[in-house]
Amino acid sequence: MTQIPPQPGIMDIALYVSGESKLAGHEQVLKLSSNENPLGCSDKARTAFTQAGQDLHRYPSTDHAPLRQAIAQVHGLDPDRIICGVGSDEVLQFIAQAYAGVGDEVITTEHGFSMYPILARMVGATPITVAEADRKIDIDAILGAVTELTRIVFIANPANPTGTFLNESELDRLISGLPKDVILVHDGAYTEFVDGFDGGAALVDRHPNVIMTRTFSKIYGLGGLRIGWGYGQRPVIDVLNRVRQPFNLSQPQMAAASAAVQDTAFTAHCADLNSRMREWLRASLVQMGIECDESHANFVLARFASPTDAADADAALRADGILVRRVGGYGLPCALRITVGDEDGCRRVIDTLGRFMQERRPA
């Protein structure tokens, strides 16, 4: 049978593997593998979604105007400079489609989100991976990797799966060092977990070659609906809208997201719970001898002495019905990424790992 060859780069893509949700032998699984909100979504979002479901025979609007207006009002942005997508992944895909292609280079970082090189290869571009410094984005390494072929730099900030963070002065140094024809994509999926951080909005306002993306999958608890958005200067957003499918979001998606972003009291409650339990979880891990950097997201990265120890710790958690994320595919074979759950969930993790570490200690 004749094989029809795909476009360059497609067959170099490794299929994305999501966090597990089921565990054999356990009916009640504590899922801490996908950075989901342990409180779920806002009741107002759930109600809006149900009400919008009464009109499933109607086509949705193509301009996402009510959702863009809701986002803009809450975050103090220009609604005409917002684009919405099926998760922030789709917005990232628009950027790759519009600004990179065969023969171009796209810079990602050593432990960066695994979708970035996939997006580069999808359009035939070459992903260039640069080293990080102690699991933090290395600005000098990025700037040193830029060539005349570079078109896009992807960073997640806070970063996934490390939880590390570049502050505003560091971001300014990065964008100031990039050529004006290279786009910096600031992926802010975990922005809401950093107190007082604008997700890169001010950077976008100052630089025409910066695009920021955000998601409704994390703090808003709408991962099952797949809704994201991006913010850039008007000429960039105009370009991205030309590759966006007109009906990419349904009316129930947009209704739920609009209600979620406007329920600021629920968002603040979720952020407060995460901050409190994240610090407790990290301190507890460090106290028992498990290394763990300060995290600025809704997860922590627990680092063990060896890949074997990390695998054994994962096995111990699974035996107790707890799912976390192995991150060897991100270049971190000695680590486990653990979503910050509610208080009961965090205590279960620490109880299990406490017993595990006690058993590993020499008699």
Contacts in CASP RR format, 6 or more apart in sequence:
PFRMAT RR
TARGET T0000
AUTHOR 0000-0000-0000
METHOD contacts of the structure
MODEL  1
MTQIPPQPGIMDIALYVSGESKLAGHEQVLKLSSNENPLGCSDKARTAFT
QAGQDLHRYPSTDHAPLRQAIAQVHGLDPDRIICGVGSDEVLQFIAQAYA
GVGDEVITTEHGFSMYPILARMVGATPITVAEADRKIDIDAILGAVTELT
RIVFIANPANPTGTFLNESELDRLISGLPKDVILVHDGAYTEFVDGFDGG
AALVDRHPNVIMTRTFSKIYGLGGLRIGWGYGQRPVIDVLNRVRQPFNLS
QPQMAAASAAVQDTAFTAHCADLNSRMREWLRASLVQMGIECDESHANFV
LARFASPTDAADADAALRADGILVRRVGGYGLPCALRITVGDEDGCRRVI
DTLGRFMQERRPA
7 124 0 8 1.000
8 102 0 8 1.000
8 124 0 8 1.000
9 121 0 8 1.000
9 122 0 8 1.000
9 124 0 8 1.000
10 121 0 8 1.000
10 122 0 8 1.000
10 124 0 8 1.000
12 121 0 8 1.000
13 118 0 8 1.000
13 121 0 8 1.000
13 122 0 8 1.000
14 118 0 8 1.000
16 114 0 8 1.000
16 115 0 8 1.000
16 118 0 8 1.000
18 34 0 8 1.000
19 33 0 8 1.000
19 34 0 8 1.000
19 323 0 8 1.000
19 325 0 8 1.000
20 31 0 8 1.000
20 33 0 8 1.000
20 323 0 8 1.000
21 29 0 8 1.000
21 31 0 8 1.000
21 33 0 8 1.000
21 34 0 8 1.000
21 323 0 8 1.000
22 29 0 8 1.000
23 29 0 8 1.000
23 318 0 8 1.000
23 321 0 8 1.000
23 323 0 8 1.000
26 321 0 8 1.000
28 321 0 8 1.000
29 321 0 8 1.000
29 322 0 8 1.000
29 323 0 8 1.000
30 321 0 8 1.000
30 322 0 8 1.000
30 323 0 8 1.000
30 345 0 8 1.000
30 348 0 8 1.000
30 349 0 8 1.000
31 323 0 8 1.000
31 339 0 8 1.000
32 299 0 8 1.000
32 322 0 8 1.000
32 323 0 8 1.000
32 324 0 8 1.000
32 325 0 8 1.000
32 338 0 8 1.000
32 339 0 8 1.000
32 340 0 8 1.000
32 341 0 8 1.000
32 345 0 8 1.000
32 349 0 8 1.000
33 323 0 8 1.000
33 324 0 8 1.000
33 325 0 8 1.000
33 337 0 8 1.000
33 339 0 8 1.000
34 325 0 8 1.000
34 339 0 8 1.000
35 160 0 8 1.000
35 190 0 8 1.000
35 218 0 8 1.000
35 297 0 8 1.000
35 298 0 8 1.000
35 299 0 8 1.000
35 337 0 8 1.000
35 339 0 8 1.000
36 217 0 8 1.000
36 218 0 8 1.000
36 221 0 8 1.000
36 223 0 8 1.000
36 339 0 8 1.000
37 218 0 8 1.000
37 219 0 8 1.000
37 220 0 8 1.000
37 221 0 8 1.000
37 270 0 8 1.000
37 298 0 8 1.000
38 273 0 8 1.000
38 339 0 8 1.000
38 340 0 8 1.000
38 341 0 8 1.000
38 342 0 8 1.000
38 345 0 8 1.000
39 221 0 8 1.000
39 266 0 8 1.000
39 269 0 8 1.000
39 270 0 8 1.000
39 273 0 8 1.000
39 342 0 8 1.000
40 221 0 8 1.000
41 220 0 8 1.000
41 221 0 8 1.000
41 222 0 8 1.000
41 256 0 8 1.000
41 260 0 8 1.000
42 220 0 8 1.000
42 259 0 8 1.000
42 260 0 8 1.000
42 263 0 8 1.000
42 266 0 8 1.000
42 267 0 8 1.000
43 266 0 8 1.000
44 259 0 8 1.000
44 260 0 8 1.000
44 262 0 8 1.000
44 263 0 8 1.000
44 266 0 8 1.000
45 220 0 8 1.000
45 222 0 8 1.000
45 256 0 8 1.000
45 257 0 8 1.000
45 259 0 8 1.000
45 260 0 8 1.000
45 263 0 8 1.000
46 256 0 8 1.000
47 259 0 8 1.000
48 255 0 8 1.000
48 256 0 8 1.000
48 258 0 8 1.000
48 259 0 8 1.000
49 225 0 8 1.000
49 252 0 8 1.000
49 255 0 8 1.000
49 256 0 8 1.000
49 259 0 8 1.000
51 255 0 8 1.000
52 251 0 8 1.000
52 252 0 8 1.000
52 254 0 8 1.000
52 255 0 8 1.000
52 256 0 8 1.000
53 251 0 8 1.000
53 252 0 8 1.000
55 251 0 8 1.000
56 252 0 8 1.000
58 251 0 8 1.000
59 247 0 8 1.000
60 247 0 8 1.000
60 249 0 8 1.000
60 250 0 8 1.000
60 251 0 8 1.000
60 254 0 8 1.000
61 251 0 8 1.000
61 254 0 8 1.000
62 246 0 8 1.000
62 247 0 8 1.000
64 82 0 8 1.000
64 84 0 8 1.000
64 249 0 8 1.000
64 254 0 8 1.000
65 79 0 8 1.000
66 254 0 8 1.000
66 258 0 8 1.000
67 84 0 8 1.000
67 229 0 8 1.000
67 249 0 8 1.000
67 254 0 8 1.000
67 257 0 8 1.000
67 258 0 8 1.000
68 79 0 8 1.000
68 80 0 8 1.000
68 82 0 8 1.000
68 84 0 8 1.000
68 229 0 8 1.000
69 79 0 8 1.000
70 257 0 8 1.000
70 258 0 8 1.000
70 261 0 8 1.000
70 262 0 8 1.000
71 77 0 8 1.000
71 79 0 8 1.000
71 82 0 8 1.000
71 229 0 8 1.000
71 261 0 8 1.000
72 78 0 8 1.000
72 79 0 8 1.000
72 82 0 8 1.000
73 262 0 8 1.000
74 261 0 8 1.000
74 262 0 8 1.000
74 264 0 8 1.000
75 198 0 8 1.000
75 201 0 8 1.000
76 201 0 8 1.000
77 201 0 8 1.000
77 231 0 8 1.000
80 234 0 8 1.000
80 237 0 8 1.000
81 204 0 8 1.000
81 231 0 8 1.000
81 232 0 8 1.000
81 233 0 8 1.000
81 234 0 8 1.000
81 237 0 8 1.000
82 229 0 8 1.000
82 230 0 8 1.000
82 231 0 8 1.000
82 237 0 8 1.000
83 91 0 8 1.000
83 94 0 8 1.000
83 229 0 8 1.000
83 230 0 8 1.000
83 231 0 8 1.000
83 237 0 8 1.000
83 240 0 8 1.000
83 241 0 8 1.000
83 244 0 8 1.000
84 91 0 8 1.000
84 227 0 8 1.000
84 228 0 8 1.000
84 229 0 8 1.000
84 230 0 8 1.000
84 248 0 8 1.000
84 249 0 8 1.000
84 254 0 8 1.000
85 91 0 8 1.000
85 94 0 8 1.000
85 227 0 8 1.000
85 228 0 8 1.000
85 229 0 8 1.000
85 244 0 8 1.000
85 248 0 8 1.000
85 249 0 8 1.000
86 226 0 8 1.000
86 227 0 8 1.000
86 228 0 8 1.000
86 248 0 8 1.000
86 249 0 8 1.000
87 215 0 8 1.000
87 216 0 8 1.000
87 217 0 8 1.000
87 226 0 8 1.000
87 227 0 8 1.000
87 228 0 8 1.000
88 187 0 8 1.000
88 188 0 8 1.000
88 189 0 8 1.000
88 213 0 8 1.000
88 214 0 8 1.000
88 215 0 8 1.000
88 217 0 8 1.000
88 228 0 8 1.000
88 229 0 8 1.000
88 230 0 8 1.000
89 115 0 8 1.000
90 228 0 8 1.000
90 248 0 8 1.000
91 213 0 8 1.000
91 228 0 8 1.000
91 229 0 8 1.000
91 230 0 8 1.000
91 240 0 8 1.000
92 115 0 8 1.000
92 116 0 8 1.000
92 119 0 8 1.000
92 154 0 8 1.000
92 185 0 8 1.000
92 187 0 8 1.000
92 213 0 8 1.000
93 119 0 8 1.000
93 122 0 8 1.000
94 240 0 8 1.000
94 243 0 8 1.000
94 244 0 8 1.000
95 119 0 8 1.000
95 152 0 8 1.000
95 183 0 8 1.000
95 185 0 8 1.000
95 211 0 8 1.000
95 240 0 8 1.000
96 106 0 8 1.000
96 119 0 8 1.000
96 120 0 8 1.000
96 122 0 8 1.000
96 123 0 8 1.000
96 125 0 8 1.000
96 152 0 8 1.000
97 122 0 8 1.000
97 123 0 8 1.000
97 243 0 8 1.000
98 239 0 8 1.000
98 240 0 8 1.000
98 242 0 8 1.000
98 243 0 8 1.000
99 151 0 8 1.000
99 152 0 8 1.000
99 183 0 8 1.000
99 239 0 8 1.000
100 106 0 8 1.000
100 120 0 8 1.000
100 123 0 8 1.000
100 124 0 8 1.000
100 125 0 8 1.000
100 151 0 8 1.000
100 152 0 8 1.000
101 123 0 8 1.000
101 124 0 8 1.000
101 125 0 8 1.000
101 151 0 8 1.000
102 123 0 8 1.000
102 124 0 8 1.000
102 125 0 8 1.000
103 124 0 8 1.000
103 125 0 8 1.000
103 126 0 8 1.000
103 149 0 8 1.000
104 124 0 8 1.000
104 125 0 8 1.000
104 126 0 8 1.000
104 149 0 8 1.000
104 150 0 8 1.000
104 151 0 8 1.000
104 152 0 8 1.000
105 125 0 8 1.000
105 126 0 8 1.000
105 127 0 8 1.000
105 128 0 8 1.000
105 147 0 8 1.000
105 149 0 8 1.000
105 150 0 8 1.000
105 151 0 8 1.000
106 116 0 8 1.000
106 117 0 8 1.000
106 119 0 8 1.000
106 120 0 8 1.000
106 125 0 8 1.000
106 126 0 8 1.000
106 127 0 8 1.000
106 128 0 8 1.000
106 150 0 8 1.000
106 151 0 8 1.000
106 152 0 8 1.000
106 153 0 8 1.000
106 154 0 8 1.000
107 127 0 8 1.000
107 128 0 8 1.000
107 129 0 8 1.000
107 130 0 8 1.000
107 142 0 8 1.000
107 145 0 8 1.000
107 146 0 8 1.000
107 150 0 8 1.000
107 152 0 8 1.000
107 153 0 8 1.000
107 154 0 8 1.000
108 116 0 8 1.000
108 117 0 8 1.000
108 120 0 8 1.000
108 127 0 8 1.000
108 128 0 8 1.000
108 129 0 8 1.000
108 130 0 8 1.000
108 154 0 8 1.000
109 129 0 8 1.000
109 130 0 8 1.000
109 131 0 8 1.000
109 132 0 8 1.000
109 137 0 8 1.000
109 138 0 8 1.000
109 141 0 8 1.000
109 142 0 8 1.000
109 155 0 8 1.000
109 159 0 8 1.000
110 129 0 8 1.000
110 130 0 8 1.000
110 131 0 8 1.000
110 132 0 8 1.000
110 331 0 8 1.000
111 132 0 8 1.000
111 135 0 8 1.000
111 159 0 8 1.000
111 161 0 8 1.000
111 162 0 8 1.000
111 330 0 8 1.000
111 331 0 8 1.000
111 332 0 8 1.000
112 154 0 8 1.000
112 155 0 8 1.000
112 156 0 8 1.000
112 159 0 8 1.000
112 160 0 8 1.000
112 161 0 8 1.000
112 330 0 8 1.000
113 154 0 8 1.000
113 156 0 8 1.000
113 160 0 8 1.000
113 187 0 8 1.000
114 329 0 8 1.000
114 330 0 8 1.000
116 127 0 8 1.000
116 154 0 8 1.000
117 127 0 8 1.000
117 129 0 8 1.000
119 154 0 8 1.000
120 126 0 8 1.000
120 127 0 8 1.000
120 152 0 8 1.000
121 127 0 8 1.000
125 151 0 8 1.000
125 152 0 8 1.000
126 149 0 8 1.000
128 145 0 8 1.000
128 150 0 8 1.000
130 138 0 8 1.000
130 141 0 8 1.000
130 142 0 8 1.000
130 144 0 8 1.000
130 145 0 8 1.000
131 138 0 8 1.000
131 141 0 8 1.000
132 138 0 8 1.000
132 141 0 8 1.000
132 162 0 8 1.000
133 141 0 8 1.000
134 293 0 8 1.000
135 159 0 8 1.000
135 162 0 8 1.000
135 164 0 8 1.000
135 293 0 8 1.000
135 301 0 8 1.000
135 332 0 8 1.000
136 159 0 8 1.000
136 162 0 8 1.000
136 164 0 8 1.000
136 165 0 8 1.000
136 166 0 8 1.000
137 155 0 8 1.000
137 157 0 8 1.000
137 159 0 8 1.000
137 164 0 8 1.000
137 166 0 8 1.000
139 166 0 8 1.000
139 170 0 8 1.000
139 173 0 8 1.000
139 174 0 8 1.000
142 153 0 8 1.000
142 155 0 8 1.000
142 174 0 8 1.000
143 174 0 8 1.000
143 177 0 8 1.000
143 178 0 8 1.000
146 153 0 8 1.000
146 178 0 8 1.000
146 179 0 8 1.000
146 182 0 8 1.000
150 179 0 8 1.000
150 182 0 8 1.000
151 181 0 8 1.000
151 182 0 8 1.000
151 183 0 8 1.000
152 182 0 8 1.000
152 183 0 8 1.000
152 185 0 8 1.000
153 174 0 8 1.000
153 178 0 8 1.000
153 182 0 8 1.000
153 183 0 8 1.000
153 184 0 8 1.000
153 185 0 8 1.000
154 185 0 8 1.000
154 187 0 8 1.000
155 166 0 8 1.000
155 174 0 8 1.000
155 184 0 8 1.000
155 185 0 8 1.000
155 186 0 8 1.000
155 187 0 8 1.000
156 187 0 8 1.000
156 188 0 8 1.000
156 189 0 8 1.000
156 190 0 8 1.000
157 165 0 8 1.000
157 166 0 8 1.000
157 171 0 8 1.000
157 186 0 8 1.000
157 187 0 8 1.000
157 188 0 8 1.000
157 199 0 8 1.000
158 164 0 8 1.000
158 165 0 8 1.000
158 188 0 8 1.000
158 190 0 8 1.000
158 191 0 8 1.000
158 193 0 8 1.000
158 194 0 8 1.000
158 295 0 8 1.000
158 296 0 8 1.000
158 297 0 8 1.000
159 165 0 8 1.000
159 297 0 8 1.000
160 189 0 8 1.000
160 190 0 8 1.000
160 297 0 8 1.000
160 299 0 8 1.000
161 299 0 8 1.000
161 301 0 8 1.000
161 325 0 8 1.000
161 327 0 8 1.000
161 330 0 8 1.000
161 332 0 8 1.000
161 335 0 8 1.000
161 337 0 8 1.000
162 293 0 8 1.000
162 301 0 8 1.000
162 332 0 8 1.000
163 190 0 8 1.000
163 293 0 8 1.000
163 295 0 8 1.000
163 296 0 8 1.000
163 297 0 8 1.000
163 299 0 8 1.000
163 300 0 8 1.000
163 301 0 8 1.000
164 293 0 8 1.000
164 294 0 8 1.000
164 295 0 8 1.000
164 296 0 8 1.000
165 194 0 8 1.000
165 296 0 8 1.000
166 174 0 8 1.000
168 202 0 8 1.000
168 203 0 8 1.000
171 186 0 8 1.000
171 200 0 8 1.000
171 203 0 8 1.000
172 203 0 8 1.000
174 184 0 8 1.000
175 184 0 8 1.000
175 203 0 8 1.000
175 207 0 8 1.000
175 209 0 8 1.000
175 210 0 8 1.000
178 184 0 8 1.000
178 209 0 8 1.000
180 208 0 8 1.000
180 209 0 8 1.000
181 209 0 8 1.000
182 209 0 8 1.000
183 209 0 8 1.000
183 210 0 8 1.000
183 211 0 8 1.000
183 236 0 8 1.000
184 203 0 8 1.000
184 207 0 8 1.000
184 209 0 8 1.000
184 210 0 8 1.000
184 211 0 8 1.000
185 210 0 8 1.000
185 211 0 8 1.000
185 212 0 8 1.000
185 213 0 8 1.000
186 199 0 8 1.000
186 200 0 8 1.000
186 203 0 8 1.000
186 204 0 8 1.000
186 210 0 8 1.000
186 211 0 8 1.000
186 212 0 8 1.000
186 213 0 8 1.000
187 212 0 8 1.000
187 213 0 8 1.000
188 199 0 8 1.000
188 200 0 8 1.000
188 212 0 8 1.000
188 213 0 8 1.000
188 214 0 8 1.000
188 215 0 8 1.000
189 213 0 8 1.000
189 214 0 8 1.000
189 215 0 8 1.000
189 217 0 8 1.000
189 218 0 8 1.000
190 218 0 8 1.000
190 296 0 8 1.000
190 297 0 8 1.000
190 298 0 8 1.000
191 197 0 8 1.000
191 198 0 8 1.000
191 199 0 8 1.000
191 200 0 8 1.000
191 214 0 8 1.000
192 218 0 8 1.000
192 219 0 8 1.000
192 267 0 8 1.000
192 270 0 8 1.000
192 271 0 8 1.000
193 218 0 8 1.000
193 219 0 8 1.000
193 271 0 8 1.000
193 274 0 8 1.000
193 275 0 8 1.000
193 278 0 8 1.000
193 296 0 8 1.000
193 297 0 8 1.000
193 298 0 8 1.000
194 296 0 8 1.000
195 271 0 8 1.000
195 275 0 8 1.000
199 212 0 8 1.000
199 214 0 8 1.000
200 210 0 8 1.000
200 212 0 8 1.000
201 212 0 8 1.000
201 231 0 8 1.000
203 210 0 8 1.000
203 212 0 8 1.000
204 210 0 8 1.000
204 211 0 8 1.000
204 212 0 8 1.000
204 231 0 8 1.000
204 232 0 8 1.000
204 233 0 8 1.000
205 233 0 8 1.000
208 233 0 8 1.000
208 235 0 8 1.000
208 236 0 8 1.000
210 232 0 8 1.000
211 230 0 8 1.000
211 231 0 8 1.000
211 232 0 8 1.000
211 236 0 8 1.000
212 230 0 8 1.000
212 231 0 8 1.000
212 232 0 8 1.000
213 228 0 8 1.000
213 229 0 8 1.000
213 230 0 8 1.000
213 231 0 8 1.000
214 228 0 8 1.000
214 229 0 8 1.000
214 230 0 8 1.000
214 231 0 8 1.000
215 227 0 8 1.000
215 228 0 8 1.000
215 229 0 8 1.000
216 222 0 8 1.000
216 223 0 8 1.000
216 225 0 8 1.000
216 227 0 8 1.000
216 228 0 8 1.000
216 257 0 8 1.000
216 260 0 8 1.000
216 261 0 8 1.000
217 223 0 8 1.000
217 224 0 8 1.000
217 226 0 8 1.000
217 227 0 8 1.000
217 228 0 8 1.000
218 298 0 8 1.000
219 267 0 8 1.000
219 270 0 8 1.000
219 271 0 8 1.000
219 274 0 8 1.000
219 298 0 8 1.000
220 257 0 8 1.000
220 260 0 8 1.000
220 261 0 8 1.000
220 267 0 8 1.000
221 260 0 8 1.000
222 256 0 8 1.000
222 257 0 8 1.000
222 260 0 8 1.000
225 252 0 8 1.000
225 253 0 8 1.000
225 256 0 8 1.000
225 257 0 8 1.000
226 253 0 8 1.000
227 249 0 8 1.000
227 253 0 8 1.000
227 254 0 8 1.000
227 256 0 8 1.000
227 257 0 8 1.000
228 257 0 8 1.000
230 237 0 8 1.000
231 237 0 8 1.000
260 266 0 8 1.000
260 267 0 8 1.000
261 267 0 8 1.000
273 342 0 8 1.000
274 298 0 8 1.000
274 340 0 8 1.000
274 341 0 8 1.000
277 340 0 8 1.000
277 341 0 8 1.000
277 342 0 8 1.000
277 343 0 8 1.000
277 346 0 8 1.000
278 295 0 8 1.000
278 298 0 8 1.000
278 300 0 8 1.000
278 340 0 8 1.000
280 346 0 8 1.000
281 300 0 8 1.000
281 338 0 8 1.000
281 340 0 8 1.000
281 346 0 8 1.000
281 349 0 8 1.000
281 350 0 8 1.000
282 292 0 8 1.000
282 294 0 8 1.000
282 295 0 8 1.000
282 300 0 8 1.000
284 346 0 8 1.000
284 350 0 8 1.000
285 291 0 8 1.000
285 292 0 8 1.000
285 300 0 8 1.000
285 302 0 8 1.000
285 350 0 8 1.000
285 353 0 8 1.000
286 292 0 8 1.000
288 350 0 8 1.000
288 353 0 8 1.000
288 354 0 8 1.000
288 357 0 8 1.000
289 357 0 8 1.000
290 302 0 8 1.000
290 303 0 8 1.000
290 304 0 8 1.000
290 353 0 8 1.000
290 357 0 8 1.000
291 302 0 8 1.000
291 303 0 8 1.000
291 304 0 8 1.000
292 300 0 8 1.000
292 301 0 8 1.000
292 302 0 8 1.000
292 303 0 8 1.000
293 301 0 8 1.000
293 303 0 8 1.000
295 301 0 8 1.000
298 339 0 8 1.000
298 340 0 8 1.000
299 337 0 8 1.000
299 338 0 8 1.000
299 339 0 8 1.000
299 340 0 8 1.000
300 337 0 8 1.000
300 338 0 8 1.000
300 340 0 8 1.000
301 327 0 8 1.000
301 332 0 8 1.000
301 335 0 8 1.000
301 336 0 8 1.000
301 337 0 8 1.000
301 338 0 8 1.000
302 313 0 8 1.000
302 335 0 8 1.000
302 336 0 8 1.000
302 337 0 8 1.000
302 338 0 8 1.000
302 353 0 8 1.000
303 310 0 8 1.000
303 332 0 8 1.000
303 334 0 8 1.000
303 335 0 8 1.000
304 310 0 8 1.000
304 313 0 8 1.000
304 334 0 8 1.000
304 335 0 8 1.000
304 336 0 8 1.000
305 334 0 8 1.000
306 334 0 8 1.000
307 328 0 8 1.000
307 333 0 8 1.000
307 334 0 8 1.000
309 334 0 8 1.000
309 360 0 8 1.000
310 326 0 8 1.000
310 333 0 8 1.000
310 334 0 8 1.000
310 335 0 8 1.000
310 336 0 8 1.000
311 326 0 8 1.000
312 356 0 8 1.000
312 360 0 8 1.000
313 336 0 8 1.000
313 353 0 8 1.000
313 356 0 8 1.000
314 324 0 8 1.000
314 326 0 8 1.000
314 336 0 8 1.000
316 352 0 8 1.000
316 353 0 8 1.000
316 355 0 8 1.000
316 356 0 8 1.000
317 323 0 8 1.000
317 324 0 8 1.000
317 336 0 8 1.000
317 349 0 8 1.000
317 352 0 8 1.000
317 353 0 8 1.000
320 348 0 8 1.000
320 352 0 8 1.000
322 348 0 8 1.000
322 349 0 8 1.000
322 352 0 8 1.000
324 336 0 8 1.000
324 337 0 8 1.000
324 338 0 8 1.000
324 339 0 8 1.000
324 349 0 8 1.000
325 336 0 8 1.000
325 337 0 8 1.000
325 338 0 8 1.000
325 339 0 8 1.000
326 336 0 8 1.000
327 333 0 8 1.000
327 335 0 8 1.000
327 336 0 8 1.000
327 337 0 8 1.000
328 335 0 8 1.000
338 349 0 8 1.000
340 346 0 8 1.000
END
